[in-house]
């Protein structure tokens, strides 16, 4: 009788462990997708900030030239 219970129990444990592994893999895939979206957003923000920095630098250079020409 004990021999019949043990294989059924081990099958249930294996099934449960496979379910847990599947769930964790699903979460991992979701996290990777979210990281890719965040990376693209950061890249776009970086490019925008770089362009803004260039605009500010050009504006400051023009202001400095104007101040020097007034002296």
PDB file of N, H, CA, C and O in Angstrom:
ATOM      1  N   UNK A   1       0.807  -1.187   0.000  1.00  0.00           N
ATOM      2  CA  UNK A   1       0.000   0.000   0.000  1.00  0.00           C
ATOM      3  C   UNK A   1       0.857   1.260   0.000  1.00  0.00           C
ATOM      4  O   UNK A   1       0.536   2.230  -0.688  1.00  0.00           O
ATOM      5  N   UNK A   2       1.952   1.252   0.773  1.00  0.00           N
ATOM      6  H   UNK A   2       2.213   0.464   1.331  1.00  0.00           H
ATOM      7  CA  UNK A   2       2.835   2.398   0.825  1.00  0.00           C
ATOM      8  C   UNK A   2       3.500   2.649  -0.526  1.00  0.00           C
ATOM      9  O   UNK A   2       3.828   3.789  -0.857  1.00  0.00           O
ATOM     10  N   UNK A   3       3.696   1.605  -1.291  1.00  0.00           N
ATOM     11  H   UNK A   3       3.429   0.680  -1.023  1.00  0.00           H
ATOM     12  CA  UNK A   3       4.354   1.759  -2.591  1.00  0.00           C
ATOM     13  C   UNK A   3       3.456   2.493  -3.574  1.00  0.00           C
ATOM     14  O   UNK A   3       3.966   3.159  -4.475  1.00  0.00           O
ATOM     15  N   UNK A   4       2.150   2.397  -3.437  1.00  0.00           N
ATOM     16  H   UNK A   4       1.736   1.855  -2.705  1.00  0.00           H
ATOM     17  CA  UNK A   4       1.230   3.090  -4.331  1.00  0.00           C
ATOM     18  C   UNK A   4       1.137   4.576  -4.001  1.00  0.00           C
ATOM     19  O   UNK A   4       0.951   5.396  -4.900  1.00  0.00           O
ATOM     20  N   UNK A   5       1.260   4.923  -2.755  1.00  0.00           N
ATOM     21  H   UNK A   5       1.411   4.257  -2.025  1.00  0.00           H
ATOM     22  CA  UNK A   5       1.150   6.320  -2.326  1.00  0.00           C
ATOM     23  C   UNK A   5       2.395   7.101  -2.703  1.00  0.00           C
ATOM     24  O   UNK A   5       2.290   8.262  -3.097  1.00  0.00           O
ATOM     25  N   UNK A   6       3.544   6.512  -2.595  1.00  0.00           N
ATOM     26  H   UNK A   6       3.630   5.569  -2.275  1.00  0.00           H
ATOM     27  CA  UNK A   6       4.801   7.206  -2.858  1.00  0.00           C
ATOM     28  C   UNK A   6       4.937   7.670  -4.307  1.00  0.00           C
ATOM     29  O   UNK A   6       5.301   8.826  -4.521  1.00  0.00           O
ATOM     30  N   UNK A   7       4.666   6.833  -5.319  1.00  0.00           N
ATOM     31  H   UNK A   7       4.371   5.894  -5.145  1.00  0.00           H
ATOM     32  CA  UNK A   7       4.764   7.342  -6.692  1.00  0.00           C
ATOM     33  C   UNK A   7       3.762   8.456  -6.975  1.00  0.00           C
ATOM     34  O   UNK A   7       4.093   9.417  -7.670  1.00  0.00           O
ATOM     35  N   UNK A   8       2.556   8.347  -6.456  1.00  0.00           N
ATOM     36  H   UNK A   8       2.287   7.566  -5.892  1.00  0.00           H
ATOM     37  CA  UNK A   8       1.566   9.407  -6.646  1.00  0.00           C
ATOM     38  C   UNK A   8       2.003  10.699  -6.000  1.00  0.00           C
ATOM     39  O   UNK A   8       1.797  11.779  -6.553  1.00  0.00           O
ATOM     40  N   UNK A   9       2.601  10.595  -4.841  1.00  0.00           N
ATOM     41  H   UNK A   9       2.768   9.718  -4.391  1.00  0.00           H
ATOM     42  CA  UNK A   9       3.089  11.769  -4.120  1.00  0.00           C
ATOM     43  C   UNK A   9       4.261  12.409  -4.868  1.00  0.00           C
ATOM     44  O   UNK A   9       4.331  13.632  -4.992  1.00  0.00           O
ATOM     45  N   UNK A  10       5.173  11.583  -5.362  1.00  0.00           N
ATOM     46  H   UNK A  10       5.116  10.590  -5.262  1.00  0.00           H
ATOM     47  CA  UNK A  10       6.319  12.141  -6.083  1.00  0.00           C
ATOM     48  C   UNK A  10       5.878  12.799  -7.389  1.00  0.00           C
ATOM     49  O   UNK A  10       6.466  13.797  -7.805  1.00  0.00           O
ATOM     50  N   UNK A  11       4.855  12.256  -8.034  1.00  0.00           N
ATOM     51  H   UNK A  11       4.377  11.445  -7.696  1.00  0.00           H
ATOM     52  CA  UNK A  11       4.337  12.886  -9.248  1.00  0.00           C
ATOM     53  C   UNK A  11       3.719  14.246  -8.925  1.00  0.00           C
ATOM     54  O   UNK A  11       3.872  15.200  -9.687  1.00  0.00           O
ATOM     55  N   UNK A  12       3.031  14.328  -7.807  1.00  0.00           N
ATOM     56  H   UNK A  12       2.907  13.553  -7.187  1.00  0.00           H
ATOM     57  CA  UNK A  12       2.433  15.597  -7.394  1.00  0.00           C
ATOM     58  C   UNK A  12       3.515  16.622  -7.078  1.00  0.00           C
ATOM     59  O   UNK A  12       3.391  17.791  -7.442  1.00  0.00           O
ATOM     60  N   UNK A  13       4.570  16.190  -6.407  1.00  0.00           N
ATOM     61  H   UNK A  13       4.671  15.240  -6.112  1.00  0.00           H
ATOM     62  CA  UNK A  13       5.673  17.104  -6.075  1.00  0.00           C
ATOM     63  C   UNK A  13       6.354  17.592  -7.340  1.00  0.00           C
ATOM     64  O   UNK A  13       6.639  18.782  -7.469  1.00  0.00           O
ATOM     65  N   UNK A  14       6.620  16.685  -8.280  1.00  0.00           N
ATOM     66  H   UNK A  14       6.389  15.718  -8.175  1.00  0.00           H
ATOM     67  CA  UNK A  14       7.257  17.070  -9.539  1.00  0.00           C
ATOM     68  C   UNK A  14       6.360  18.032 -10.305  1.00  0.00           C
ATOM     69  O   UNK A  14       6.842  19.024 -10.851  1.00  0.00           O
ATOM     70  N   UNK A  15       5.076  17.756 -10.352  1.00  0.00           N
ATOM     71  H   UNK A  15       4.683  16.950  -9.908  1.00  0.00           H
ATOM     72  CA  UNK A  15       4.127  18.632 -11.035  1.00  0.00           C
ATOM     73  C   UNK A  15       4.119  20.023 -10.394  1.00  0.00           C
ATOM     74  O   UNK A  15       4.127  21.035 -11.095  1.00  0.00           O
ATOM     75  N   UNK A  16       4.102  20.063  -9.072  1.00  0.00           N
ATOM     76  H   UNK A  16       4.095  19.241  -8.503  1.00  0.00           H
ATOM     77  CA  UNK A  16       4.135  21.345  -8.363  1.00  0.00           C
ATOM     78  C   UNK A  16       5.424  22.111  -8.660  1.00  0.00           C
ATOM     79  O   UNK A  16       5.384  23.312  -8.926  1.00  0.00           O
ATOM     80  N   UNK A  17       6.552  21.430  -8.618  1.00  0.00           N
ATOM     81  H   UNK A  17       6.584  20.454  -8.403  1.00  0.00           H
ATOM     82  CA  UNK A  17       7.834  22.092  -8.891  1.00  0.00           C
ATOM     83  C   UNK A  17       7.897  22.615 -10.327  1.00  0.00           C
ATOM     84  O   UNK A  17       8.419  23.703 -10.571  1.00  0.00           O
ATOM     85  N   UNK A  18       7.367  21.845 -11.270  1.00  0.00           N
ATOM     86  H   UNK A  18       6.943  20.961 -11.071  1.00  0.00           H
ATOM     87  CA  UNK A  18       7.336  22.323 -12.656  1.00  0.00           C
ATOM     88  C   UNK A  18       6.441  23.545 -12.799  1.00  0.00           C
ATOM     89  O   UNK A  18       6.744  24.452 -13.574  1.00  0.00           O
ATOM     90  N   UNK A  19       5.344  23.572 -12.057  1.00  0.00           N
ATOM     91  H   UNK A  19       5.098  22.836 -11.427  1.00  0.00           H
ATOM     92  CA  UNK A  19       4.457  24.741 -12.078  1.00  0.00           C
ATOM     93  C   UNK A  19       5.168  25.969 -11.521  1.00  0.00           C
ATOM     94  O   UNK A  19       5.042  27.067 -12.063  1.00  0.00           O
ATOM     95  N   UNK A  20       5.907  25.781 -10.448  1.00  0.00           N
ATOM     96  H   UNK A  20       6.010  24.889 -10.007  1.00  0.00           H
ATOM     97  CA  UNK A  20       6.654  26.898  -9.845  1.00  0.00           C
ATOM     98  C   UNK A  20       7.719  27.403 -10.816  1.00  0.00           C
ATOM     99  O   UNK A  20       7.895  28.611 -10.973  1.00  0.00           O
ATOM    100  N   UNK A  21       8.419  26.495 -11.458  1.00  0.00           N
ATOM    101  H   UNK A  21       8.277  25.513 -11.330  1.00  0.00           H
ATOM    102  CA  UNK A  21       9.460  26.884 -12.424  1.00  0.00           C
ATOM    103  C   UNK A  21       8.841  27.644 -13.587  1.00  0.00           C
ATOM    104  O   UNK A  21       9.390  28.652 -14.035  1.00  0.00           O
ATOM    105  N   UNK A  22       7.701  27.169 -14.079  1.00  0.00           N
ATOM    106  H   UNK A  22       7.255  26.350 -13.716  1.00  0.00           H
ATOM    107  CA  UNK A  22       7.012  27.851 -15.173  1.00  0.00           C
ATOM    108  C   UNK A  22       6.603  29.259 -14.765  1.00  0.00           C
ATOM    109  O   UNK A  22       6.778  30.206 -15.532  1.00  0.00           O
ATOM    110  N   UNK A  23       6.065  29.396 -13.575  1.00  0.00           N
ATOM    111  H   UNK A  23       5.923  28.626 -12.952  1.00  0.00           H
ATOM    112  CA  UNK A  23       5.651  30.708 -13.075  1.00  0.00           C
ATOM    113  C   UNK A  23       6.849  31.653 -12.960  1.00  0.00           C
ATOM    114  O   UNK A  23       6.763  32.815 -13.359  1.00  0.00           O
ATOM    115  N   UNK A  24       7.952  31.164 -12.424  1.00  0.00           N
ATOM    116  H   UNK A  24       8.021  30.220 -12.100  1.00  0.00           H
ATOM    117  CA  UNK A  24       9.139  32.007 -12.266  1.00  0.00           C
ATOM    118  C   UNK A  24       9.729  32.402 -13.618  1.00  0.00           C
ATOM    119  O   UNK A  24      10.203  33.527 -13.782  1.00  0.00           O
ATOM    120  N   UNK A  25       9.704  31.494 -14.579  1.00  0.00           N
ATOM    121  H   UNK A  25       9.319  30.580 -14.446  1.00  0.00           H
ATOM    122  CA  UNK A  25      10.185  31.828 -15.914  1.00  0.00           C
ATOM    123  C   UNK A  25       9.298  32.892 -16.570  1.00  0.00           C
ATOM    124  O   UNK A  25       9.792  33.785 -17.259  1.00  0.00           O
ATOM    125  N   UNK A  26       7.996  32.785 -16.349  1.00  0.00           N
ATOM    126  H   UNK A  26       7.595  32.060 -15.790  1.00  0.00           H
ATOM    127  CA  UNK A  26       7.075  33.792 -16.879  1.00  0.00           C
ATOM    128  C   UNK A  26       7.400  35.160 -16.292  1.00  0.00           C
ATOM    129  O   UNK A  26       7.445  36.156 -17.014  1.00  0.00           O
ATOM    130  N   UNK A  27       7.626  35.206 -14.982  1.00  0.00           N
ATOM    131  H   UNK A  27       7.590  34.397 -14.395  1.00  0.00           H
ATOM    132  CA  UNK A  27       7.991  36.474 -14.333  1.00  0.00           C
ATOM    133  C   UNK A  27       9.310  37.014 -14.881  1.00  0.00           C
ATOM    134  O   UNK A  27       9.455  38.220 -15.083  1.00  0.00           O
ATOM    135  N   UNK A  28      10.258  36.135 -15.116  1.00  0.00           N
ATOM    136  H   UNK A  28      10.141  35.155 -14.951  1.00  0.00           H
ATOM    137  CA  UNK A  28      11.553  36.545 -15.647  1.00  0.00           C
ATOM    138  C   UNK A  28      11.402  37.157 -17.034  1.00  0.00           C
ATOM    139  O   UNK A  28      12.010  38.186 -17.330  1.00  0.00           O
ATOM    140  N   UNK A  29      10.603  36.537 -17.874  1.00  0.00           N
ATOM    141  H   UNK A  29      10.109  35.702 -17.634  1.00  0.00           H
ATOM    142  CA  UNK A  29      10.369  37.060 -19.227  1.00  0.00           C
ATOM    143  C   UNK A  29       9.696  38.431 -19.148  1.00  0.00           C
ATOM    144  O   UNK A  29      10.058  39.341 -19.893  1.00  0.00           O
ATOM    145  N   UNK A  30       8.724  38.581 -18.256  1.00  0.00           N
ATOM    146  H   UNK A  30       8.429  37.842 -17.651  1.00  0.00           H
ATOM    147  CA  UNK A  30       8.058  39.877 -18.088  1.00  0.00           C
ATOM    148  C   UNK A  30       9.050  40.946 -17.630  1.00  0.00           C
ATOM    149  O   UNK A  30       9.012  42.075 -18.118  1.00  0.00           O
ATOM    150  N   UNK A  31       9.927  40.600 -16.708  1.00  0.00           N
ATOM    151  H   UNK A  31       9.958  39.683 -16.311  1.00  0.00           H
ATOM    152  CA  UNK A  31      10.927  41.560 -16.228  1.00  0.00           C
ATOM    153  C   UNK A  31      11.888  41.967 -17.339  1.00  0.00           C
ATOM    154  O   UNK A  31      12.256  43.137 -17.444  1.00  0.00           O
ATOM    155  N   UNK A  32      12.291  41.018 -18.162  1.00  0.00           N
ATOM    156  H   UNK A  32      11.991  40.067 -18.077  1.00  0.00           H
ATOM    157  CA  UNK A  32      13.201  41.322 -19.264  1.00  0.00           C
ATOM    158  C   UNK A  32      12.529  42.259 -20.259  1.00  0.00           C
ATOM    159  O   UNK A  32      13.152  43.203 -20.745  1.00  0.00           O
ATOM    160  N   UNK A  33      11.265  42.003 -20.560  1.00  0.00           N
ATOM    161  H   UNK A  33      10.759  41.237 -20.165  1.00  0.00           H
ATOM    162  CA  UNK A  33      10.532  42.888 -21.474  1.00  0.00           C
ATOM    163  C   UNK A  33      10.418  44.293 -20.900  1.00  0.00           C
ATOM    164  O   UNK A  33      10.592  45.274 -21.623  1.00  0.00           O
ATOM    165  N   UNK A  34      10.124  44.397 -19.601  1.00  0.00           N
ATOM    166  H   UNK A  34       9.982  43.600 -19.014  1.00  0.00           H
ATOM    167  CA  UNK A  34      10.026  45.705 -18.962  1.00  0.00           C
ATOM    168  C   UNK A  34      11.374  46.419 -18.972  1.00  0.00           C
ATOM    169  O   UNK A  34      11.434  47.632 -19.175  1.00  0.00           O
ATOM    170  N   UNK A  35      12.455  45.674 -18.754  1.00  0.00           N
ATOM    171  H   UNK A  35      12.407  44.688 -18.588  1.00  0.00           H
ATOM    172  CA  UNK A  35      13.789  46.283 -18.797  1.00  0.00           C
ATOM    173  C   UNK A  35      14.098  46.816 -20.193  1.00  0.00           C
ATOM    174  O   UNK A  35      14.712  47.875 -20.323  1.00  0.00           O
ATOM    175  N   UNK A  36      13.686  46.104 -21.232  1.00  0.00           N
ATOM    176  H   UNK A  36      13.187  45.243 -21.126  1.00  0.00           H
ATOM    177  CA  UNK A  36      13.909  46.584 -22.597  1.00  0.00           C
ATOM    178  C   UNK A  36      13.140  47.866 -22.847  1.00  0.00           C
ATOM    179  O   UNK A  36      13.666  48.797 -23.458  1.00  0.00           O
ATOM    180  N   UNK A  37      11.874  47.927 -22.372  1.00  0.00           N
ATOM    181  H   UNK A  37      11.447  47.172 -21.876  1.00  0.00           H
ATOM    182  CA  UNK A  37      11.092  49.159 -22.535  1.00  0.00           C
ATOM    183  C   UNK A  37      11.751  50.313 -21.779  1.00  0.00           C
ATOM    184  O   UNK A  37      11.849  51.425 -22.298  1.00  0.00           O
ATOM    185  N   UNK A  38      12.201  50.044 -20.553  1.00  0.00           N
ATOM    186  H   UNK A  38      12.121  49.141 -20.132  1.00  0.00           H
ATOM    187  CA  UNK A  38      12.863  51.082 -19.762  1.00  0.00           C
ATOM    188  C   UNK A  38      14.162  51.539 -20.423  1.00  0.00           C
ATOM    189  O   UNK A  38      14.489  52.725 -20.406  1.00  0.00           O
ATOM    190  N   UNK A  39      14.897  50.598 -21.003  1.00  0.00           N
ATOM    191  H   UNK A  39      14.631  49.634 -21.018  1.00  0.00           H
ATOM    192  CA  UNK A  39      16.141  50.943 -21.669  1.00  0.00           C
ATOM    193  C   UNK A  39      15.872  51.852 -22.875  1.00  0.00           C
ATOM    194  O   UNK A  39      16.606  52.816 -23.094  1.00  0.00           O
ATOM    195  N   UNK A  40      14.839  51.558 -23.648  1.00  0.00           N
ATOM    196  H   UNK A  40      14.243  50.775 -23.470  1.00  0.00           H
ATOM    197  CA  UNK A  40      14.496  52.407 -24.788  1.00  0.00           C
ATOM    198  C   UNK A  40      14.073  53.797 -24.329  1.00  0.00           C
ATOM    199  O   UNK A  40      14.426  54.798 -24.953  1.00  0.00           O
ATOM    200  N   UNK A  41      13.317  53.855 -23.242  1.00  0.00           N
ATOM    201  H   UNK A  41      13.030  53.042 -22.735  1.00  0.00           H
ATOM    202  CA  UNK A  41      12.900  55.147 -22.703  1.00  0.00           C
ATOM    203  C   UNK A  41      14.108  55.951 -22.226  1.00  0.00           C
ATOM    204  O   UNK A  41      14.190  57.155 -22.470  1.00  0.00           O
ATOM    205  N   UNK A  42      15.034  55.297 -21.554  1.00  0.00           N
ATOM    206  H   UNK A  42      14.967  54.319 -21.356  1.00  0.00           H
ATOM    207  CA  UNK A  42      16.246  55.987 -21.096  1.00  0.00           C
ATOM    208  C   UNK A  42      17.089  56.473 -22.267  1.00  0.00           C
ATOM    209  O   UNK A  42      17.660  57.563 -22.217  1.00  0.00           O
ATOM    210  N   UNK A  43      17.167  55.659 -23.327  1.00  0.00           N
ATOM    211  H   UNK A  43      16.704  54.774 -23.368  1.00  0.00           H
ATOM    212  CA  UNK A  43      17.939  56.055 -24.503  1.00  0.00           C
ATOM    213  C   UNK A  43      17.327  57.300 -25.135  1.00  0.00           C
ATOM    214  O   UNK A  43      18.043  58.234 -25.495  1.00  0.00           O
ATOM    215  N   UNK A  44      15.998  57.313 -25.269  1.00  0.00           N
ATOM    216  H   UNK A  44      15.416  56.555 -24.976  1.00  0.00           H
ATOM    217  CA  UNK A  44      15.326  58.490 -25.837  1.00  0.00           C
ATOM    218  C   UNK A  44      15.530  59.720 -24.966  1.00  0.00           C
ATOM    219  O   UNK A  44      15.759  60.818 -25.471  1.00  0.00           O
ATOM    220  N   UNK A  45      15.446  59.528 -23.658  1.00  0.00           N
ATOM    221  H   UNK A  45      15.260  58.636 -23.248  1.00  0.00           H
ATOM    222  CA  UNK A  45      15.645  60.652 -22.740  1.00  0.00           C
ATOM    223  C   UNK A  45      17.082  61.166 -22.816  1.00  0.00           C
ATOM    224  O   UNK A  45      17.315  62.374 -22.772  1.00  0.00           O
ATOM    225  N   UNK A  46      18.027  60.262 -22.927  1.00  0.00           N
ATOM    226  H   UNK A  46      17.837  59.281 -22.963  1.00  0.00           H
ATOM    227  CA  UNK A  46      19.428  60.653 -23.049  1.00  0.00           C
ATOM    228  C   UNK A  46      19.648  61.489 -24.304  1.00  0.00           C
ATOM    229  O   UNK A  46      20.319  62.520 -24.260  1.00  0.00           O
ATOM    230  N   UNK A  47      19.081  61.043 -25.424  1.00  0.00           N
ATOM    231  H   UNK A  47      18.536  60.206 -25.460  1.00  0.00           H
ATOM    232  CA  UNK A  47      19.239  61.802 -26.667  1.00  0.00           C
ATOM    233  C   UNK A  47      18.604  63.189 -26.562  1.00  0.00           C
ATOM    234  O   UNK A  47      19.157  64.171 -27.059  1.00  0.00           O
ATOM    235  N   UNK A  48      17.436  63.263 -25.910  1.00  0.00           N
ATOM    236  H   UNK A  48      16.988  62.466 -25.506  1.00  0.00           H
ATOM    237  CA  UNK A  48      16.778  64.546 -25.734  1.00  0.00           C
ATOM    238  C   UNK A  48      17.624  65.465 -24.842  1.00  0.00           C
ATOM    239  O   UNK A  48      17.795  66.646 -25.143  1.00  0.00           O
ATOM    240  N   UNK A  49      18.148  64.913 -23.750  1.00  0.00           N
ATOM    241  H   UNK A  49      18.009  63.954 -23.505  1.00  0.00           H
ATOM    242  CA  UNK A  49      18.975  65.719 -22.850  1.00  0.00           C
ATOM    243  C   UNK A  49      20.265  66.177 -23.527  1.00  0.00           C
ATOM    244  O   UNK A  49      20.735  67.292 -23.296  1.00  0.00           O
ATOM    245  N   UNK A  50      20.824  65.323 -24.351  1.00  0.00           N
ATOM    246  H   UNK A  50      20.442  64.418 -24.539  1.00  0.00           H
ATOM    247  CA  UNK A  50      22.039  65.700 -25.071  1.00  0.00           C
ATOM    248  C   UNK A  50      21.760  66.858 -26.029  1.00  0.00           C
ATOM    249  O   UNK A  50      22.567  67.781 -26.148  1.00  0.00           O
ATOM    250  N   UNK A  51      20.621  66.806 -26.706  1.00  0.00           N
ATOM    251  H   UNK A  51      19.965  66.056 -26.610  1.00  0.00           H
ATOM    252  CA  UNK A  51      20.241  67.900 -27.617  1.00  0.00           C
ATOM    253  C   UNK A  51      19.981  69.179 -26.829  1.00  0.00           C
ATOM    254  O   UNK A  51      20.386  70.260 -27.256  1.00  0.00           O
ATOM    255  N   UNK A  52      19.313  69.068 -25.692  1.00  0.00           N
ATOM    256  H   UNK A  52      18.984  68.190 -25.345  1.00  0.00           H
ATOM    257  CA  UNK A  52      19.062  70.246 -24.855  1.00  0.00           C
ATOM    258  C   UNK A  52      20.369  70.843 -24.340  1.00  0.00           C
ATOM    259  O   UNK A  52      20.522  72.063 -24.294  1.00  0.00           O
ATOM    260  N   UNK A  53      21.294  69.995 -23.960  1.00  0.00           N
ATOM    261  H   UNK A  53      21.169  69.004 -23.997  1.00  0.00           H
ATOM    262  CA  UNK A  53      22.584  70.481 -23.488  1.00  0.00           C
ATOM    263  C   UNK A  53      23.294  71.250 -24.595  1.00  0.00           C
ATOM    264  O   UNK A  53      23.899  72.291 -24.342  1.00  0.00           O
ATOM    265  N   UNK A  54      23.221  70.740 -25.813  1.00  0.00           N
ATOM    266  H   UNK A  54      22.729  69.893 -26.018  1.00  0.00           H
ATOM    267  CA  UNK A  54      23.845  71.428 -26.939  1.00  0.00           C
ATOM    268  C   UNK A  54      23.189  72.786 -27.176  1.00  0.00           C
ATOM    269  O   UNK A  54      23.878  73.773 -27.435  1.00  0.00           O
ATOM    270  N   UNK A  55      21.849  72.839 -27.088  1.00  0.00           N
ATOM    271  H   UNK A  55      21.289  72.037 -26.878  1.00  0.00           H
ATOM    272  CA  UNK A  55      21.148  74.118 -27.250  1.00  0.00           C
ATOM    273  C   UNK A  55      21.555  75.123 -26.173  1.00  0.00           C
ATOM    274  O   UNK A  55      21.784  76.296 -26.469  1.00  0.00           O
ATOM    275  N   UNK A  56      21.644  74.669 -24.943  1.00  0.00           N
ATOM    276  H   UNK A  56      21.459  73.716 -24.703  1.00  0.00           H
ATOM    277  CA  UNK A  56      22.037  75.561 -23.845  1.00  0.00           C
ATOM    278  C   UNK A  56      23.472  76.036 -24.041  1.00  0.00           C
ATOM    279  O   UNK A  56      23.778  77.203 -23.797  1.00  0.00           O
ATOM    280  N   UNK A  57      24.346  75.144 -24.479  1.00  0.00           N
ATOM    281  H   UNK A  57      24.097  74.196 -24.677  1.00  0.00           H
ATOM    282  CA  UNK A  57      25.735  75.517 -24.715  1.00  0.00           C
ATOM    283  C   UNK A  57      25.833  76.583 -25.805  1.00  0.00           C
ATOM    284  O   UNK A  57      26.584  77.549 -25.668  1.00  0.00           O
ATOM    285  N   UNK A  58      25.080  76.405 -26.874  1.00  0.00           N
ATOM    286  H   UNK A  58      24.471  75.620 -26.985  1.00  0.00           H
ATOM    287  CA  UNK A  58      25.086  77.395 -27.959  1.00  0.00           C
ATOM    288  C   UNK A  58      24.522  78.725 -27.485  1.00  0.00           C
ATOM    289  O   UNK A  58      25.044  79.781 -27.842  1.00  0.00           O
ATOM    290  N   UNK A  59      23.456  78.685 -26.681  1.00  0.00           N
ATOM    291  H   UNK A  59      23.032  77.827 -26.391  1.00  0.00           H
ATOM    292  CA  UNK A  59      22.870  79.914 -26.167  1.00  0.00           C
ATOM    293  C   UNK A  59      23.855  80.632 -25.250  1.00  0.00           C
ATOM    294  O   UNK A  59      24.004  81.852 -25.327  1.00  0.00           O
ATOM    295  N   UNK A  60      24.533  79.873 -24.376  1.00  0.00           N
ATOM    296  H   UNK A  60      24.412  78.882 -24.313  1.00  0.00           H
ATOM    297  CA  UNK A  60      25.519  80.491 -23.486  1.00  0.00           C
ATOM    298  C   UNK A  60      26.682  81.092 -24.271  1.00  0.00           C
ATOM    299  O   UNK A  60      27.156  82.181 -23.946  1.00  0.00           O
ATOM    300  N   UNK A  61      27.138  80.391 -25.297  1.00  0.00           N
ATOM    301  H   UNK A  61      26.753  79.507 -25.561  1.00  0.00           H
ATOM    302  CA  UNK A  61      28.222  80.923 -26.125  1.00  0.00           C
ATOM    303  C   UNK A  61      27.802  82.229 -26.792  1.00  0.00           C
ATOM    304  O   UNK A  61      28.588  83.175 -26.849  1.00  0.00           O
ATOM    305  N   UNK A  62      26.590  82.289 -27.288  1.00  0.00           N
ATOM    306  H   UNK A  62      25.952  81.521 -27.242  1.00  0.00           H
ATOM    307  CA  UNK A  62      26.118  83.527 -27.932  1.00  0.00           C
ATOM    308  C   UNK A  62      26.003  84.656 -26.909  1.00  0.00           C
ATOM    309  O   UNK A  62      26.310  85.807 -27.218  1.00  0.00           O
ATOM    310  N   UNK A  63      25.560  84.330 -25.690  1.00  0.00           N
ATOM    311  H   UNK A  63      25.311  83.395 -25.439  1.00  0.00           H
ATOM    312  CA  UNK A  63      25.467  85.350 -24.644  1.00  0.00           C
ATOM    313  C   UNK A  63      26.848  85.867 -24.251  1.00  0.00           C
ATOM    314  O   UNK A  63      27.034  87.065 -24.038  1.00  0.00           O
ATOM    315  N   UNK A  64      27.820  84.947 -24.158  1.00  0.00           N
ATOM    316  H   UNK A  64      27.669  83.974 -24.332  1.00  0.00           H
ATOM    317  CA  UNK A  64      29.190  85.371 -23.818  1.00  0.00           C
ATOM    318  C   UNK A  64      29.775  86.248 -24.918  1.00  0.00           C
ATOM    319  O   UNK A  64      30.437  87.244 -24.625  1.00  0.00           O
ATOM    320  N   UNK A  65      29.543  85.896 -26.164  1.00  0.00           N
ATOM    321  H   UNK A  65      29.005  85.088 -26.402  1.00  0.00           H
ATOM    322  CA  UNK A  65      30.028  86.719 -27.280  1.00  0.00           C
ATOM    323  C   UNK A  65      29.387  88.092 -27.254  1.00  0.00           C
ATOM    324  O   UNK A  65      30.046  89.093 -27.534  1.00  0.00           O
ATOM    325  N   UNK A  66      28.103  88.148 -26.921  1.00  0.00           N
ATOM    326  H   UNK A  66      27.567  87.334 -26.694  1.00  0.00           H
ATOM    327  CA  UNK A  66      27.419  89.420 -26.873  1.00  0.00           C
ATOM    328  C   UNK A  66      27.973  90.289 -25.737  1.00  0.00           C
ATOM    329  O   UNK A  66      28.140  91.497 -25.910  1.00  0.00           O
ATOM    330  N   UNK A  67      28.254  89.696 -24.600  1.00  0.00           N
ATOM    331  H   UNK A  67      28.118  88.715 -24.459  1.00  0.00           H
ATOM    332  CA  UNK A  67      28.801  90.449 -23.454  1.00  0.00           C
ATOM    333  C   UNK A  67      30.205  90.960 -23.811  1.00  0.00           C
ATOM    334  O   UNK A  67      30.543  92.103 -23.504  1.00  0.00           O
ATOM    335  N   UNK A  68      31.008  90.131 -24.449  1.00  0.00           N
ATOM    336  H   UNK A  68      30.733  89.203 -24.699  1.00  0.00           H
ATOM    337  CA  UNK A  68      32.355  90.545 -24.808  1.00  0.00           C
ATOM    338  C   UNK A  68      32.335  91.646 -25.853  1.00  0.00           C
ATOM    339  O   UNK A  68      33.185  92.536 -25.834  1.00  0.00           O
ATOM    340  N   UNK A  69      31.380  91.595 -26.757  1.00  0.00           N
ATOM    341  H   UNK A  69      30.689  90.872 -26.773  1.00  0.00           H
ATOM    342  CA  UNK A  69      31.331  92.630 -27.804  1.00  0.00           C
ATOM    343  C   UNK A  69      30.849  93.955 -27.234  1.00  0.00           C
ATOM    344  O   UNK A  69      31.165  95.004 -27.795  1.00  0.00           O
ATOM    345  N   UNK A  70      30.106  93.945 -26.153  1.00  0.00           N
ATOM    346  H   UNK A  70      29.850  93.093 -25.697  1.00  0.00           H
ATOM    347  CA  UNK A  70      29.633  95.185 -25.521  1.00  0.00           C
ATOM    348  C   UNK A  70      30.732  95.863 -24.703  1.00  0.00           C
ATOM    349  O   UNK A  70      30.650  97.056 -24.409  1.00  0.00           O
ATOM    350  N   UNK A  71      31.754  95.097 -24.339  1.00  0.00           N
ATOM    351  H   UNK A  71      31.820  94.128 -24.578  1.00  0.00           H
ATOM    352  CA  UNK A  71      32.822  95.684 -23.497  1.00  0.00           C
ATOM    353  C   UNK A  71      33.766  96.474 -24.277  1.00  0.00           C
ATOM    354  O   UNK A  71      34.713  97.029 -23.721  1.00  0.00           O
TER     355      UNK A  71
END
